[in-house]
Amino acid sequence: MPAIPLDTLREVIRPGPLDPVRTRLRRELRHNSPLLGCRFDPSGRFVFAGAQDNTIQRWHVSSERKTALAGHRSWIRALAFQSEWLISGDYNGRILFWRLDADAPTPERTIDAHAGWVRALSVSPDGRLLASCGNDNLVKLWSISDGSLGRELAGHQWHVYNVAFHPSGEFLVSGDLHGVLKQWHVGRGSETRTMDCSVLFRYDPTFRADHGGIRSMAFSPDGNLLACTGITNVTNAFAGVGNPAVVLFDWRTGNRSQVLRPQANFQGTGWGVVFHPNGFIAGAGGGIGGQMWFWRPEQANSFHMVALPNNARDLSLHPDGRRLAIPFFDGAVRIYDMAPPVIG
């Protein structure tokens, strides 16, 4: 039987109804350096990944054309978007702005933002503010229009691992190495409450080391739930021996509502978490290999797991709600599809 041309296949194979249980690998995009984080841009045309060779790699999702963005002098994990801008943060404490769809992007603005690693970035819902956090225990708010510092939010005693704006835009949440979550009023720059996510932290007395932290953070679309992921049950800080978990908080009360865990035991760290508009939660992690999990918010154990070929470092949901991108230690971004194909 002769092979069916790819263009013909694209015409006759269409996605079926969304079904996380039938998630499959759709595409593999290769680079030659370990990847630390990735994001689809808001249009869904591109997927960006920060690498350990100090570059950002941009792939056009449809054509798979790859473009390297060079300008950082250290590893990059923090990625965010505002209108036409890609904003990235690195281990040297610098934030760079790029035209995300330029043929050959170069840094158009550089901010010396933190003393130490820029761990995460978040853009406010109105697109006016950029929040950053880092290893200097600080959270900072920047004007996206001119790059000026608006506020410096001090209060964390440990490295700040993640930051996210509430969908209302009124509040910002930051989470640190010890699992301390702080809520800030954006307009006043004041701390309004603290939430306890210390289940994602442990001090290892054998190695005399802290281990844990809020590795990824996401709000539900309606803003009623906050999800934080990382590692729990740590028994060896040096080797990162423990189990991934996603901690859910009720935003109204600030109380922990659920701790989500893989149904089957897995050794490693949760590195990415996203809420799907259909109400379920997806997470990805790595340690002894990699896995992706799916949960319902009211159930502690995952209802489905996808085995991954390598250590997963992050997770991003495509704007179409079907596809998930994961960056891996082996240098690949793999795109998974939750809508099975229908032939005909």
Residue pairs with C-beta under 8 A, 6 or more apart in sequence:
12 343
12 344
13 341
13 342
13 343
14 341
14 342
15 322
15 337
15 339
15 340
15 341
15 342
16 339
16 340
16 341
16 342
17 339
18 278
18 321
18 322
18 338
18 339
19 338
19 339
19 340
20 280
20 282
20 294
20 303
20 304
20 338
21 294
21 303
21 304
22 338
22 340
23 292
23 294
23 304
23 306
23 324
23 336
23 337
23 338
24 336
24 337
24 340
25 334
25 335
25 336
25 337
26 323
26 335
26 336
26 337
27 61
27 64
27 334
27 335
28 332
28 333
28 334
28 335
29 47
29 59
29 64
29 66
29 332
29 333
29 334
29 335
30 331
30 332
31 49
31 51
31 57
31 66
31 331
31 332
31 333
32 53
32 331
33 51
33 52
33 53
33 55
33 331
34 51
34 52
34 313
34 328
34 329
34 330
34 331
35 49
35 50
35 51
35 52
35 57
35 313
35 314
35 327
35 328
35 329
35 331
35 332
35 333
36 49
36 50
36 51
36 52
36 75
36 76
36 77
36 313
36 314
36 327
37 49
37 50
37 76
37 77
37 78
37 79
37 313
37 314
37 327
38 47
38 48
38 49
38 50
38 79
38 313
38 314
38 316
38 325
38 326
38 327
38 333
39 47
39 48
39 79
39 80
39 81
39 316
39 325
40 46
40 47
40 61
40 316
40 317
40 318
40 319
40 323
40 325
41 47
41 48
41 81
41 86
41 100
42 81
42 319
43 319
44 61
44 318
44 319
44 320
45 60
45 61
45 62
45 101
46 58
46 59
46 60
46 61
46 100
46 101
47 58
47 59
47 61
47 316
47 325
47 333
47 335
48 56
48 57
48 58
48 59
48 69
48 79
48 86
48 100
49 56
49 57
49 59
49 327
49 333
50 56
50 75
50 76
50 77
50 78
50 79
50 88
50 90
50 327
51 57
51 75
51 76
51 331
52 75
54 70
54 72
54 73
54 74
54 75
54 76
54 90
55 68
55 69
55 70
55 72
55 76
56 68
56 69
56 72
56 76
56 79
56 86
56 88
56 98
57 66
57 67
57 68
57 69
57 333
58 66
58 67
58 68
58 69
58 100
58 105
59 65
59 66
59 67
59 333
61 318
61 335
67 103
67 104
67 105
69 86
69 88
69 98
69 105
69 106
71 96
71 98
71 106
71 107
71 110
72 88
72 90
72 92
72 94
72 96
73 90
73 92
73 94
74 90
74 91
74 92
75 90
75 91
76 88
76 89
76 90
76 91
77 89
77 119
77 120
77 313
77 314
78 88
78 89
78 90
78 95
78 118
78 119
78 120
78 121
78 132
79 86
79 87
79 88
79 89
79 121
80 86
80 87
80 88
80 121
80 122
80 123
80 130
81 87
81 100
81 123
82 123
82 127
82 130
82 144
83 127
84 99
84 100
84 101
85 97
85 98
85 99
85 100
85 144
86 97
86 98
86 99
86 100
86 105
87 95
87 96
87 97
87 98
87 121
87 123
87 130
87 144
88 95
88 96
88 98
88 121
89 95
89 96
89 113
89 118
89 119
89 120
89 121
89 132
89 134
90 96
90 117
90 118
91 116
91 117
91 118
92 117
93 112
93 113
93 114
93 115
93 116
93 117
93 118
93 134
93 135
93 136
94 110
94 111
94 112
94 113
94 118
95 110
95 111
95 113
95 118
95 121
95 130
95 132
95 142
96 107
96 109
96 110
96 111
97 107
97 108
97 109
97 110
97 147
98 105
98 106
98 107
98 108
99 105
99 108
109 147
111 142
111 147
113 132
113 134
113 140
113 142
114 132
114 133
114 134
114 135
114 136
114 138
114 140
115 134
115 135
115 136
116 134
116 135
116 136
116 159
117 134
117 135
117 159
118 132
118 133
118 134
119 133
119 134
119 135
119 159
119 160
119 161
119 162
119 163
120 132
120 133
120 161
120 162
120 163
120 164
120 217
121 130
121 131
121 132
121 163
122 130
122 131
122 163
122 164
122 165
122 172
123 129
123 130
123 131
123 144
123 165
124 130
124 131
124 165
124 169
124 186
125 165
125 167
125 168
125 169
126 169
127 144
128 143
128 144
128 145
129 141
129 142
129 143
129 144
129 150
129 165
129 186
130 141
130 142
130 143
130 144
131 139
131 140
131 141
131 142
131 163
131 164
131 165
131 172
131 174
132 139
132 140
132 142
132 163
133 139
133 140
133 160
133 161
133 162
133 163
133 174
134 159
134 160
135 159
135 160
137 154
137 156
137 157
137 158
137 159
137 160
137 176
138 152
138 153
138 154
138 156
138 160
139 152
139 153
139 156
139 160
139 163
139 172
139 174
139 182
139 184
140 149
140 151
140 152
140 153
141 149
141 150
141 151
141 152
141 153
141 172
141 186
141 189
142 148
142 149
142 150
143 149
143 150
151 189
153 172
153 174
153 182
153 184
153 189
153 191
155 182
155 191
156 174
156 176
156 180
156 182
157 176
157 178
157 180
158 176
158 177
158 178
158 180
158 210
159 176
159 177
159 213
160 174
160 175
160 176
160 177
161 175
161 176
161 177
161 213
161 214
161 215
162 174
162 175
162 213
162 214
162 215
162 216
162 217
162 228
163 172
163 173
163 174
163 175
163 217
164 172
164 173
164 217
164 218
164 219
164 226
165 171
165 172
165 173
165 186
166 172
166 173
166 219
166 223
166 251
167 219
167 221
167 222
167 223
168 223
169 186
170 185
170 186
170 187
171 183
171 184
171 185
171 186
171 192
172 183
172 184
172 186
173 181
173 182
173 183
173 184
173 217
173 226
174 181
174 182
174 184
175 181
175 182
175 197
175 213
175 214
175 217
175 228
176 213
176 214
177 201
177 210
177 212
177 213
178 198
178 201
178 210
178 212
178 213
179 196
179 197
179 198
179 199
179 200
179 201
179 212
179 213
179 214
179 228
179 230
180 194
180 196
180 197
180 198
181 194
181 195
181 196
181 197
181 214
181 226
181 228
181 249
182 191
182 193
182 194
182 195
183 191
183 192
183 193
183 194
183 195
183 254
184 190
184 191
184 192
185 191
185 192
193 254
195 226
195 249
195 254
195 255
195 256
196 256
197 214
197 228
197 247
197 249
197 256
199 232
199 245
199 247
199 256
199 259
200 212
200 213
200 214
200 228
200 229
200 230
200 231
200 232
200 245
200 247
201 210
201 211
201 212
201 213
201 230
202 210
202 211
202 212
202 232
202 233
202 234
202 237
202 242
203 209
203 210
203 211
204 210
204 211
204 234
204 235
204 236
204 237
204 238
206 236
206 237
207 236
207 237
207 238
209 237
209 238
210 237
211 231
211 234
211 237
211 240
211 242
212 230
212 231
212 232
212 234
213 230
214 228
214 229
214 230
215 229
215 230
215 231
215 269
215 270
215 271
215 272
216 228
216 229
216 230
216 270
216 271
216 272
216 273
216 283
216 314
216 315
217 226
217 227
217 228
217 229
217 273
218 226
218 227
218 273
218 274
218 275
219 225
219 226
219 227
219 251
219 275
220 226
220 227
220 275
220 297
221 275
221 277
223 251
224 250
224 251
224 252
225 248
225 249
225 250
225 251
225 257
225 275
225 297
226 248
226 249
226 251
227 246
227 247
227 248
227 249
227 273
227 275
227 281
228 246
228 247
228 249
228 273
229 244
229 245
229 246
229 247
229 270
229 271
229 272
229 273
229 283
229 285
230 244
230 245
230 269
230 270
231 240
231 242
231 243
231 244
231 245
231 268
231 269
231 270
232 242
232 243
232 244
232 245
232 259
233 242
233 243
234 240
234 241
234 242
235 241
235 242
236 242
240 268
240 269
240 287
241 267
242 267
242 268
242 269
243 261
243 262
243 265
243 266
243 267
243 268
244 261
244 262
244 266
244 268
244 269
244 270
244 283
244 285
244 287
244 293
245 259
245 260
245 261
245 270
246 259
246 260
246 261
246 270
246 273
246 281
246 283
246 295
247 256
247 258
247 259
247 260
248 256
248 257
248 258
248 259
248 260
248 297
249 255
249 256
249 257
250 256
250 257
257 297
258 297
258 298
258 300
259 300
260 281
260 283
260 293
260 295
260 297
260 299
260 300
260 301
260 302
261 300
261 301
261 302
262 291
262 293
262 301
262 302
262 305
263 301
263 302
263 303
263 305
264 305
266 285
266 287
266 288
266 291
267 287
267 288
268 285
268 286
268 287
268 288
268 289
268 290
268 291
268 311
269 285
269 286
269 287
270 283
270 284
270 285
271 284
271 285
271 286
271 312
271 313
271 314
271 315
272 283
272 284
272 285
272 312
272 313
272 314
272 315
272 316
272 326
273 281
273 282
273 283
273 315
274 281
274 282
274 283
274 315
274 316
274 317
274 324
275 281
276 282
276 317
276 321
277 321
278 321
279 296
279 297
280 294
280 295
280 296
280 297
281 294
281 295
281 296
281 297
282 292
282 293
282 294
282 295
282 315
282 317
282 324
283 292
283 293
283 295
283 315
284 290
284 291
284 292
284 293
284 308
284 312
284 314
284 315
284 324
284 326
285 291
285 293
285 312
286 308
286 310
286 311
286 312
286 313
286 328
286 329
287 311
289 307
289 308
289 309
289 310
289 311
290 307
290 308
290 309
290 310
290 311
290 312
290 326
290 328
291 305
291 306
291 307
291 308
291 312
292 305
292 306
292 308
292 312
292 315
292 324
292 326
292 336
293 302
293 304
293 305
293 306
294 302
294 303
294 304
294 305
295 301
295 302
295 303
296 303
306 336
308 326
308 328
308 334
309 328
309 330
309 334
310 328
310 329
310 330
310 332
311 328
311 329
311 330
312 326
312 327
312 328
313 326
313 327
313 328
313 329
314 326
314 327
315 324
315 325
315 326
316 324
316 325
316 326
317 323
317 324
318 324
318 325
318 335
322 337
322 338
322 339
323 335
323 336
323 337
323 338
324 335
324 336
324 338
325 333
325 334
325 335
325 336
326 333
326 334
326 335
326 336
327 333
328 334
